[in-house]
């Protein structure tokens, strides 16, 4: 009996990973920005919000509004590749200092995991941080970084630390769905 249940769950998961239509039925929506050249899945029940002078796009949960994903697009100096910018750990430290905990912000970001993955001929760095905020709830961030068409794409999922253990697998799935072209 348990073998059938586990097999069925694995089958549904593998089908949903290969078919965005099934992923939507399994609790995800797809966001595609064909102009800037990226796409990702985000959970049902999340909505897009406009942010002036900020990320290219932001989505957050309707109930837990502080749970969010965003995409920031930046120029890459001298049209470098991601690996030319550094190893996953080197890029993770630079990104943590520049974006998550800039000087004089009162925040700190500890890089706790950094690795490289390949997908459809593109290199991605997956970076995981624990972020401490002054006078606010600590956060857990998971980021996917890629370079395409002379731009650095940073996809960031930011979750309150108190909720991280409950939705870690969901956010890992969302972050791994991010792709550039």
C-alpha angles and dihedrals in degrees: 000000000000091000090057092050093048092046092050092049091049091048093051091047094050092048092048092050090056099040121052091197090060090044089057090052089049093059106285138105125205125234117196126184103186092174094059093030108240142105141182144167123250131186122271109256093044121113135202116248130194117238119188115227092355140092122347090246137000130192125184138181115265093223103031096038094180090065106091149152125210142175123220120188120201134173117259115227114244092356091281125177121241092257090051088058089060144273119309090263094048093048089044092056093046092048092046092054096042103040112015102034111015118180115283092015094109089229128117127201121197116198105222101169136017129172142152127240133181125219128171092343095310128112119227129185115212112205128186124197141180106215123199117201126195112251092350140086117287117248141212117219129191116189136189115202126191140161122224134156092001094305134109112227117201117189111188131187113195120191133172108258091234090063099038099095091052098050104026095110091048092051092044088055092048093048092048090052091064112109137169130205 
